[in-house]
Amino acid sequence: MGTFTGHVYPGLFLISYGLYQATVVSKAVIVSDSLPNSCLPRNKGRWVRLWEISYRGLLKMVTGSILIAYEISCTKGGLILMDRELPPRFMYPKEWQHLTMFILLTLNGCVDVMSKNLLPQRCVLLERGAGALTFYVLLMLLVSHVQGSTGVELQTHCLLILVVFLLMLVLTIELWAPDALHLSLIETFLFLMMGSWLVQAGFILYRPVSGYPWQDDDISDIMFITTFFCWHVMINALCLLGVYGISSFWHHWYNPSLTLTGSTEAPYYVSTEGTIYKLLPEVEQSEKDEQALLLSESAP
Protein backbone atom coordinates (compact mmCIF):
# COMPACT_ATOMS: atom_id res chain seq x y z
CA MET A 1 0.00 0.00 0.00
CA GLY A 2 3.03 2.25 0.28
CA THR A 3 2.74 3.10 -3.42
CA PHE A 4 0.50 5.19 -5.63
CA THR A 5 -1.62 2.23 -6.76
CA GLY A 6 -1.68 0.91 -3.20
CA HIS A 7 -3.62 4.02 -2.19
CA VAL A 8 -5.71 4.46 -5.34
CA TYR A 9 -7.11 0.92 -5.65
CA PRO A 10 -8.48 0.71 -2.07
CA GLY A 11 -9.80 4.25 -2.49
CA LEU A 12 -11.66 3.34 -5.68
CA PHE A 13 -13.15 0.29 -3.95
CA LEU A 14 -14.42 2.45 -1.08
CA ILE A 15 -15.86 5.01 -3.51
CA SER A 16 -17.69 2.24 -5.40
CA TYR A 17 -18.99 0.81 -2.15
CA GLY A 18 -20.11 4.25 -1.00
CA LEU A 19 -21.97 4.91 -4.26
CA TYR A 20 -23.72 1.56 -3.97
CA GLN A 21 -24.75 2.36 -0.40
CA ALA A 22 -25.92 5.80 -1.53
CA THR A 23 -28.33 4.22 -4.02
CA VAL A 24 -29.67 1.82 -1.37
CA VAL A 25 -30.20 4.60 1.18
CA SER A 26 -31.73 6.91 -1.43
CA LYS A 27 -34.25 4.25 -2.43
CA ALA A 28 -35.15 3.65 1.22
CA VAL A 29 -35.71 7.38 1.75
CA ILE A 30 -37.77 7.76 -1.44
CA VAL A 31 -40.18 4.92 -0.66
CA SER A 32 -40.17 5.87 3.06
CA ASP A 33 -39.11 2.38 3.96
CA SER A 34 -36.51 0.95 6.31
CA LEU A 35 -33.29 -0.58 5.12
CA PRO A 36 -33.30 -4.33 4.29
CA ASN A 37 -31.77 -5.32 7.60
CA SER A 38 -34.35 -7.53 9.23
CA CYS A 39 -33.26 -11.02 10.30
CA LEU A 40 -35.91 -12.99 8.41
CA PRO A 41 -35.71 -16.52 7.03
CA ARG A 42 -34.73 -16.72 3.39
CA ASN A 43 -36.88 -18.17 0.64
CA LYS A 44 -35.82 -21.57 -0.58
CA GLY A 45 -36.35 -21.10 -4.32
CA ARG A 46 -33.31 -21.68 -6.50
CA TRP A 47 -33.50 -18.40 -8.39
CA VAL A 48 -34.48 -16.47 -5.30
CA ARG A 49 -31.44 -17.78 -3.45
CA LEU A 50 -29.26 -16.81 -6.42
CA TRP A 51 -30.69 -13.30 -6.34
CA GLU A 52 -30.09 -13.05 -2.59
CA ILE A 53 -26.37 -13.82 -2.83
CA SER A 54 -24.36 -11.29 -0.84
CA TYR A 55 -22.64 -9.61 -3.78
CA ARG A 56 -21.35 -6.94 -1.41
CA GLY A 57 -19.62 -9.60 0.68
CA LEU A 58 -18.23 -11.30 -2.43
CA LEU A 59 -16.86 -7.95 -3.62
CA LYS A 60 -15.11 -7.46 -0.29
CA MET A 61 -13.62 -10.93 -0.44
CA VAL A 62 -12.40 -10.58 -4.03
CA THR A 63 -11.01 -7.07 -3.50
CA GLY A 64 -9.31 -8.04 -0.25
CA SER A 65 -7.73 -11.12 -1.84
CA ILE A 66 -6.44 -9.09 -4.80
CA LEU A 67 -4.95 -6.46 -2.48
CA ILE A 68 -3.32 -9.17 -0.35
CA ALA A 69 -1.68 -10.68 -3.43
CA TYR A 70 -0.62 -7.23 -4.61
CA GLU A 71 0.95 -6.33 -1.26
CA ILE A 72 2.90 -9.60 -1.13
CA SER A 73 4.11 -9.29 -4.72
CA CYS A 74 5.27 -5.69 -4.27
CA THR A 75 7.63 -6.58 -1.40
CA LYS A 76 11.13 -7.24 -2.66
CA GLY A 77 12.59 -10.47 -1.38
CA GLY A 78 9.25 -11.70 -0.04
CA LEU A 79 7.19 -10.55 2.89
CA ILE A 80 9.17 -12.17 5.69
CA LEU A 81 8.35 -11.58 9.34
CA MET A 82 11.83 -11.63 10.92
CA ASP A 83 15.39 -11.64 9.65
CA ARG A 84 18.06 -14.21 10.50
CA GLU A 85 20.40 -11.90 12.32
CA LEU A 86 21.10 -12.03 16.03
CA PRO A 87 19.13 -10.68 17.72
CA PRO A 88 16.33 -11.14 15.14
CA ARG A 89 14.37 -8.08 14.11
CA PHE A 90 10.90 -7.67 12.68
CA MET A 91 10.87 -6.80 8.99
CA TYR A 92 8.52 -4.66 6.90
CA PRO A 93 6.33 -3.27 9.70
CA LYS A 94 4.21 -1.03 7.45
CA GLU A 95 3.74 -3.75 4.85
CA TRP A 96 2.51 -6.14 7.53
CA GLN A 97 0.06 -3.49 8.71
CA HIS A 98 -1.23 -3.08 5.15
CA LEU A 99 -1.59 -6.85 4.87
CA THR A 100 -3.55 -6.95 8.12
CA MET A 101 -5.95 -4.29 6.80
CA PHE A 102 -6.61 -6.28 3.64
CA ILE A 103 -7.12 -9.49 5.63
CA LEU A 104 -9.70 -7.64 7.74
CA LEU A 105 -11.53 -6.60 4.59
CA THR A 106 -11.57 -10.19 3.32
CA LEU A 107 -12.82 -11.57 6.65
CA ASN A 108 -15.52 -8.91 6.77
CA GLY A 109 -16.72 -10.09 3.38
CA CYS A 110 -16.72 -13.70 4.61
CA VAL A 111 -18.96 -12.71 7.52
CA ASP A 112 -21.41 -10.98 5.15
CA VAL A 113 -21.62 -14.03 2.89
CA MET A 114 -21.99 -16.42 5.84
CA SER A 115 -24.74 -14.33 7.42
CA LYS A 116 -26.78 -13.86 4.25
CA ASN A 117 -26.28 -17.17 2.46
CA LEU A 118 -25.08 -19.86 4.90
CA LEU A 119 -26.89 -19.31 8.19
CA PRO A 120 -30.54 -20.48 8.55
CA GLN A 121 -31.58 -16.84 8.79
CA ARG A 122 -29.75 -13.62 8.15
CA CYS A 123 -28.30 -11.94 11.25
CA VAL A 124 -27.63 -8.27 10.60
CA LEU A 125 -26.29 -7.82 14.12
CA LEU A 126 -23.42 -10.16 13.24
CA GLU A 127 -22.67 -8.18 10.07
CA ARG A 128 -22.79 -4.85 11.89
CA GLY A 129 -20.64 -6.16 14.72
CA ALA A 130 -18.01 -7.49 12.31
CA GLY A 131 -17.94 -4.15 10.49
CA ALA A 132 -17.54 -2.17 13.71
CA LEU A 133 -14.80 -4.50 14.95
CA THR A 134 -12.98 -4.16 11.62
CA PHE A 135 -12.82 -0.39 12.00
CA TYR A 136 -11.72 -0.64 15.64
CA VAL A 137 -8.71 -2.66 14.51
CA LEU A 138 -8.17 -0.40 11.48
CA LEU A 139 -8.07 2.67 13.71
CA MET A 140 -5.41 1.12 15.93
CA LEU A 141 -3.34 0.17 12.88
CA LEU A 142 -3.55 3.67 11.42
CA VAL A 143 -2.58 5.34 14.69
CA SER A 144 0.49 3.12 14.84
CA HIS A 145 1.08 3.59 11.10
CA VAL A 146 1.89 7.30 11.42
CA GLN A 147 4.76 6.71 13.84
CA GLY A 148 7.82 8.42 12.39
CA SER A 149 5.81 10.42 9.85
CA THR A 150 6.20 14.18 9.65
CA GLY A 151 4.93 17.12 7.67
CA VAL A 152 2.74 16.39 4.68
CA GLU A 153 2.51 12.63 5.24
CA LEU A 154 1.52 13.07 8.88
CA GLN A 155 -1.17 15.64 8.09
CA THR A 156 -2.61 13.46 5.31
CA HIS A 157 -2.84 10.39 7.52
CA CYS A 158 -4.23 12.34 10.49
CA LEU A 159 -7.18 13.48 8.38
CA LEU A 160 -7.71 9.88 7.26
CA ILE A 161 -7.64 8.78 10.90
CA LEU A 162 -10.33 11.37 11.66
CA VAL A 163 -12.64 9.86 9.03
CA VAL A 164 -11.99 6.31 10.27
CA PHE A 165 -12.69 7.37 13.87
CA LEU A 166 -16.03 8.96 12.93
CA LEU A 167 -16.96 5.92 10.86
CA MET A 168 -16.13 3.65 13.80
CA LEU A 169 -18.48 5.68 16.03
CA VAL A 170 -21.32 5.53 13.51
CA LEU A 171 -20.95 1.76 13.03
CA THR A 172 -20.95 1.30 16.79
CA ILE A 173 -24.15 3.32 17.21
CA GLU A 174 -25.79 1.35 14.40
CA LEU A 175 -25.49 -1.81 16.50
CA TRP A 176 -28.41 -0.43 18.54
CA ALA A 177 -30.17 1.35 15.65
CA PRO A 178 -29.60 -0.71 12.48
CA ASP A 179 -32.61 0.75 10.63
CA ALA A 180 -31.85 4.45 11.24
CA LEU A 181 -31.69 6.10 7.82
CA HIS A 182 -29.83 9.18 9.05
CA LEU A 183 -27.04 7.00 10.46
CA SER A 184 -26.84 5.06 7.20
CA LEU A 185 -26.59 8.35 5.34
CA ILE A 186 -23.70 9.49 7.54
CA GLU A 187 -22.02 6.10 7.13
CA THR A 188 -22.29 6.35 3.34
CA PHE A 189 -20.84 9.86 3.35
CA LEU A 190 -17.89 8.75 5.48
CA PHE A 191 -17.18 5.80 3.18
CA LEU A 192 -17.08 8.21 0.23
CA MET A 193 -14.80 10.52 2.20
CA MET A 194 -12.44 7.70 3.11
CA GLY A 195 -12.24 6.49 -0.48
CA SER A 196 -11.78 9.87 -2.13
CA TRP A 197 -9.20 10.94 0.44
CA LEU A 198 -7.20 7.74 -0.09
CA VAL A 199 -7.07 8.52 -3.80
CA GLN A 200 -6.05 12.10 -3.02
CA ALA A 201 -3.37 10.84 -0.64
CA GLY A 202 -1.89 8.76 -3.43
CA PHE A 203 -1.51 11.86 -5.59
CA ILE A 204 -0.17 13.98 -2.72
CA LEU A 205 2.47 11.51 -1.55
CA TYR A 206 3.55 9.84 -4.79
CA ARG A 207 2.34 11.76 -7.86
CA PRO A 208 1.90 15.47 -7.14
CA VAL A 209 -0.04 17.30 -9.83
CA SER A 210 2.65 19.99 -10.03
CA GLY A 211 5.34 17.41 -10.72
CA TYR A 212 7.32 18.49 -7.65
CA PRO A 213 7.12 16.85 -4.20
CA TRP A 214 5.34 18.61 -1.39
CA GLN A 215 7.58 20.38 1.13
CA ASP A 216 7.34 19.28 4.76
CA ASP A 217 8.84 22.55 6.02
CA ASP A 218 6.43 24.75 4.04
CA ILE A 219 3.46 25.73 6.20
CA SER A 220 1.38 26.61 3.13
CA ASP A 221 1.58 23.01 1.90
CA ILE A 222 0.32 21.76 5.26
CA MET A 223 -2.54 24.26 5.22
CA PHE A 224 -3.57 23.37 1.68
CA ILE A 225 -3.84 19.69 2.60
CA THR A 226 -6.56 20.64 5.09
CA THR A 227 -8.15 22.86 2.44
CA PHE A 228 -8.23 19.96 -0.02
CA PHE A 229 -9.84 17.82 2.66
CA CYS A 230 -12.61 20.41 3.10
CA TRP A 231 -13.14 20.41 -0.65
CA HIS A 232 -13.59 16.64 -0.50
CA VAL A 233 -16.25 17.14 2.18
CA MET A 234 -18.23 19.47 -0.07
CA ILE A 235 -17.75 17.36 -3.22
CA ASN A 236 -18.88 14.14 -1.51
CA ALA A 237 -21.91 15.91 -0.01
CA LEU A 238 -22.87 17.11 -3.49
CA CYS A 239 -22.29 13.59 -4.79
CA LEU A 240 -24.77 12.19 -2.25
CA LEU A 241 -27.27 14.87 -3.22
CA GLY A 242 -26.79 14.00 -6.89
CA VAL A 243 -27.31 10.28 -6.29
CA TYR A 244 -30.50 11.04 -4.38
CA GLY A 245 -31.75 13.32 -7.15
CA ILE A 246 -31.06 10.75 -9.88
CA SER A 247 -32.65 7.97 -7.81
CA SER A 248 -35.72 10.11 -7.12
CA PHE A 249 -36.12 10.94 -10.81
CA TRP A 250 -35.71 7.29 -11.79
CA HIS A 251 -38.18 5.88 -9.26
CA HIS A 252 -40.83 8.51 -9.94
CA TRP A 253 -40.69 8.45 -13.73
CA TYR A 254 -39.38 5.02 -14.75
CA ASN A 255 -40.52 2.82 -11.85
CA PRO A 256 -44.14 3.74 -11.13
CA SER A 257 -44.70 0.48 -9.22
CA LEU A 258 -43.21 2.17 -6.17
CA THR A 259 -46.06 4.68 -6.11
CA LEU A 260 -48.53 4.03 -3.33
CA THR A 261 -51.91 3.10 -4.81
CA GLY A 262 -53.88 3.34 -1.60
CA SER A 263 -57.50 2.19 -1.80
CA THR A 264 -57.31 1.41 -5.52
CA GLU A 265 -55.24 -1.66 -4.79
CA ALA A 266 -57.24 -4.86 -4.50
CA PRO A 267 -57.11 -6.49 -1.06
CA TYR A 268 -54.82 -9.45 -0.66
CA TYR A 269 -53.68 -12.01 1.84
CA VAL A 270 -50.50 -14.02 2.21
CA SER A 271 -50.71 -17.79 2.26
CA THR A 272 -48.55 -20.04 4.38
CA GLU A 273 -46.35 -20.81 1.38
CA GLY A 274 -45.54 -17.14 0.84
CA THR A 275 -47.60 -16.64 -2.34
CA ILE A 276 -49.64 -13.43 -2.56
CA TYR A 277 -53.17 -13.81 -3.87
CA LYS A 278 -55.37 -10.85 -4.83
CA LEU A 279 -59.14 -10.81 -4.76
CA LEU A 280 -60.31 -9.86 -8.24
CA PRO A 281 -62.98 -7.13 -8.48
CA GLU A 282 -65.09 -9.39 -10.77
CA VAL A 283 -65.23 -12.09 -8.12
CA GLU A 284 -66.24 -9.58 -5.46
CA GLN A 285 -68.99 -8.18 -7.70
CA SER A 286 -70.39 -11.65 -8.45
CA GLU A 287 -70.51 -12.44 -4.74
CA LYS A 288 -72.47 -9.21 -4.12
CA ASP A 289 -74.95 -10.13 -6.90
CA GLU A 290 -75.50 -13.57 -5.41
CA GLN A 291 -76.14 -12.05 -1.99
CA ALA A 292 -78.66 -9.59 -3.46
CA LEU A 293 -80.45 -12.45 -5.26
CA LEU A 294 -80.75 -14.47 -2.07
CA LEU A 295 -82.15 -11.48 -0.20
CA SER A 296 -84.74 -10.86 -2.91
CA GLU A 297 -85.83 -14.52 -2.88
CA SER A 298 -86.18 -14.57 0.91
CA ALA A 299 -88.28 -11.39 0.90
CA PRO A 300 -92.12 -11.87 1.08
C-alpha positions in Angstrom: 0.0 0.0 0.0 3.0 2.2 0.3 2.7 3.1 -3.4 0.5 5.2 -5.6 -1.6 2.2 -6.8 -1.7 0.9 -3.2 -3.6 4.0 -2.2 -5.7 4.5 -5.3 -7.1 0.9 -5.6 -8.5 0.7 -2.1 -9.8 4.2 -2.5 -11.7 3.3 -5.7 -13.1 0.3 -3.9 -14.4 2.5 -1.1 -15.9 5.0 -3.5 -17.7 2.2 -5.4 -19.0 0.8 -2.1 -20.1 4.3 -1.0 -22.0 4.9 -4.3 -23.7 1.6 -4.0 -24.7 2.4 -0.4 -25.9 5.8 -1.5 -28.3 4.2 -4.0 -29.7 1.8 -1.4 -30.2 4.6 1.2 -31.7 6.9 -1.4 -34.2 4.2 -2.4 -35.2 3.6 1.2 -35.7 7.4 1.7 -37.8 7.8 -1.4 -40.2 4.9 -0.7 -40.2 5.9 3.1 -39.1 2.4 4.0 -36.5 1.0 6.3 -33.3 -0.6 5.1 -33.3 -4.3 4.3 -31.8 -5.3 7.6 -34.4 -7.5 9.2 -33.3 -11.0 10.3 -35.9 -13.0 8.4 -35.7 -16.5 7.0 -34.7 -16.7 3.4 -36.9 -18.2 0.6 -35.8 -21.6 -0.6 -36.4 -21.1 -4.3 -33.3 -21.7 -6.5 -33.5 -18.4 -8.4 -34.5 -16.5 -5.3 -31.4 -17.8 -3.5 -29.3 -16.8 -6.4 -30.7 -13.3 -6.3 -30.1 -13.0 -2.6 -26.4 -13.8 -2.8 -24.4 -11.3 -0.8 -22.6 -9.6 -3.8 -21.4 -6.9 -1.4 -19.6 -9.6 0.7 -18.2 -11.3 -2.4 -16.9 -7.9 -3.6 -15.1 -7.5 -0.3 -13.6 -10.9 -0.4 -12.4 -10.6 -4.0 -11.0 -7.1 -3.5 -9.3 -8.0 -0.2 -7.7 -11.1 -1.8 -6.4 -9.1 -4.8 -4.9 -6.5 -2.5 -3.3 -9.2 -0.4 -1.7 -10.7 -3.4 -0.6 -7.2 -4.6 0.9 -6.3 -1.3 2.9 -9.6 -1.1 4.1 -9.3 -4.7 5.3 -5.7 -4.3 7.6 -6.6 -1.4 11.1 -7.2 -2.7 12.6 -10.5 -1.4 9.3 -11.7 0.0 7.2 -10.5 2.9 9.2 -12.2 5.7 8.3 -11.6 9.3 11.8 -11.6 10.9 15.4 -11.6 9.7 18.1 -14.2 10.5 20.4 -11.9 12.3 21.1 -12.0 16.0 19.1 -10.7 17.7 16.3 -11.1 15.1 14.4 -8.1 14.1 10.9 -7.7 12.7 10.9 -6.8 9.0 8.5 -4.7 6.9 6.3 -3.3 9.7 4.2 -1.0 7.5 3.7 -3.7 4.8 2.5 -6.1 7.5 0.1 -3.5 8.7 -1.2 -3.1 5.1 -1.6 -6.8 4.9 -3.6 -6.9 8.1 -5.9 -4.3 6.8 -6.6 -6.3 3.6 -7.1 -9.5 5.6 -9.7 -7.6 7.7 -11.5 -6.6 4.6 -11.6 -10.2 3.3 -12.8 -11.6 6.7 -15.5 -8.9 6.8 -16.7 -10.1 3.4 -16.7 -13.7 4.6 -19.0 -12.7 7.5 -21.4 -11.0 5.2 -21.6 -14.0 2.9 -22.0 -16.4 5.8 -24.7 -14.3 7.4 -26.8 -13.9 4.2 -26.3 -17.2 2.5 -25.1 -19.9 4.9 -26.9 -19.3 8.2 -30.5 -20.5 8.5 -31.6 -16.8 8.8 -29.7 -13.6 8.1 -28.3 -11.9 11.3 -27.6 -8.3 10.6 -26.3 -7.8 14.1 -23.4 -10.2 13.2 -22.7 -8.2 10.1 -22.8 -4.9 11.9 -20.6 -6.2 14.7 -18.0 -7.5 12.3 -17.9 -4.1 10.5 -17.5 -2.2 13.7 -14.8 -4.5 15.0 -13.0 -4.2 11.6 -12.8 -0.4 12.0 -11.7 -0.6 15.6 -8.7 -2.7 14.5 -8.2 -0.4 11.5 -8.1 2.7 13.7 -5.4 1.1 15.9 -3.3 0.2 12.9 -3.6 3.7 11.4 -2.6 5.3 14.7 0.5 3.1 14.8 1.1 3.6 11.1 1.9 7.3 11.4 4.8 6.7 13.8 7.8 8.4 12.4 5.8 10.4 9.9 6.2 14.2 9.6 4.9 17.1 7.7 2.7 16.4 4.7 2.5 12.6 5.2 1.5 13.1 8.9 -1.2 15.6 8.1 -2.6 13.5 5.3 -2.8 10.4 7.5 -4.2 12.3 10.5 -7.2 13.5 8.4 -7.7 9.9 7.3 -7.6 8.8 10.9 -10.3 11.4 11.7 -12.6 9.9 9.0 -12.0 6.3 10.3 -12.7 7.4 13.9 -16.0 9.0 12.9 -17.0 5.9 10.9 -16.1 3.7 13.8 -18.5 5.7 16.0 -21.3 5.5 13.5 -21.0 1.8 13.0 -21.0 1.3 16.8 -24.1 3.3 17.2 -25.8 1.4 14.4 -25.5 -1.8 16.5 -28.4 -0.4 18.5 -30.2 1.4 15.6 -29.6 -0.7 12.5 -32.6 0.8 10.6 -31.8 4.4 11.2 -31.7 6.1 7.8 -29.8 9.2 9.0 -27.0 7.0 10.5 -26.8 5.1 7.2 -26.6 8.3 5.3 -23.7 9.5 7.5 -22.0 6.1 7.1 -22.3 6.3 3.3 -20.8 9.9 3.4 -17.9 8.7 5.5 -17.2 5.8 3.2 -17.1 8.2 0.2 -14.8 10.5 2.2 -12.4 7.7 3.1 -12.2 6.5 -0.5 -11.8 9.9 -2.1 -9.2 10.9 0.4 -7.2 7.7 -0.1 -7.1 8.5 -3.8 -6.1 12.1 -3.0 -3.4 10.8 -0.6 -1.9 8.8 -3.4 -1.5 11.9 -5.6 -0.2 14.0 -2.7 2.5 11.5 -1.5 3.5 9.8 -4.8 2.3 11.8 -7.9 1.9 15.5 -7.1 0.0 17.3 -9.8 2.7 20.0 -10.0 5.3 17.4 -10.7 7.3 18.5 -7.6 7.1 16.9 -4.2 5.3 18.6 -1.4 7.6 20.4 1.1 7.3 19.3 4.8 8.8 22.6 6.0 6.4 24.8 4.0 3.5 25.7 6.2 1.4 26.6 3.1 1.6 23.0 1.9 0.3 21.8 5.3 -2.5 24.3 5.2 -3.6 23.4 1.7 -3.8 19.7 2.6 -6.6 20.6 5.1 -8.1 22.9 2.4 -8.2 20.0 0.0 -9.8 17.8 2.7 -12.6 20.4 3.1 -13.1 20.4 -0.7 -13.6 16.6 -0.5 -16.2 17.1 2.2 -18.2 19.5 -0.1 -17.8 17.4 -3.2 -18.9 14.1 -1.5 -21.9 15.9 0.0 -22.9 17.1 -3.5 -22.3 13.6 -4.8 -24.8 12.2 -2.3 -27.3 14.9 -3.2 -26.8 14.0 -6.9 -27.3 10.3 -6.3 -30.5 11.0 -4.4 -31.8 13.3 -7.1 -31.1 10.8 -9.9 -32.7 8.0 -7.8 -35.7 10.1 -7.1 -36.1 10.9 -10.8 -35.7 7.3 -11.8 -38.2 5.9 -9.3 -40.8 8.5 -9.9 -40.7 8.5 -13.7 -39.4 5.0 -14.7 -40.5 2.8 -11.9 -44.1 3.7 -11.1 -44.7 0.5 -9.2 -43.2 2.2 -6.2 -46.1 4.7 -6.1 -48.5 4.0 -3.3 -51.9 3.1 -4.8 -53.9 3.3 -1.6 -57.5 2.2 -1.8 -57.3 1.4 -5.5 -55.2 -1.7 -4.8 -57.2 -4.9 -4.5 -57.1 -6.5 -1.1 -54.8 -9.5 -0.7 -53.7 -12.0 1.8 -50.5 -14.0 2.2 -50.7 -17.8 2.3 -48.5 -20.0 4.4 -46.4 -20.8 1.4 -45.5 -17.1 0.8 -47.6 -16.6 -2.3 -49.6 -13.4 -2.6 -53.2 -13.8 -3.9 -55.4 -10.8 -4.8 -59.1 -10.8 -4.8 -60.3 -9.9 -8.2 -63.0 -7.1 -8.5 -65.1 -9.4 -10.8 -65.2 -12.1 -8.1 -66.2 -9.6 -5.5 -69.0 -8.2 -7.7 -70.4 -11.7 -8.4 -70.5 -12.4 -4.7 -72.5 -9.2 -4.1 -74.9 -10.1 -6.9 -75.5 -13.6 -5.4 -76.1 -12.0 -2.0 -78.7 -9.6 -3.5 -80.4 -12.4 -5.3 -80.8 -14.5 -2.1 -82.2 -11.5 -0.2 -84.7 -10.9 -2.9 -85.8 -14.5 -2.9 -86.2 -14.6 0.9 -88.3 -11.4 0.9 -92.1 -11.9 1.1 
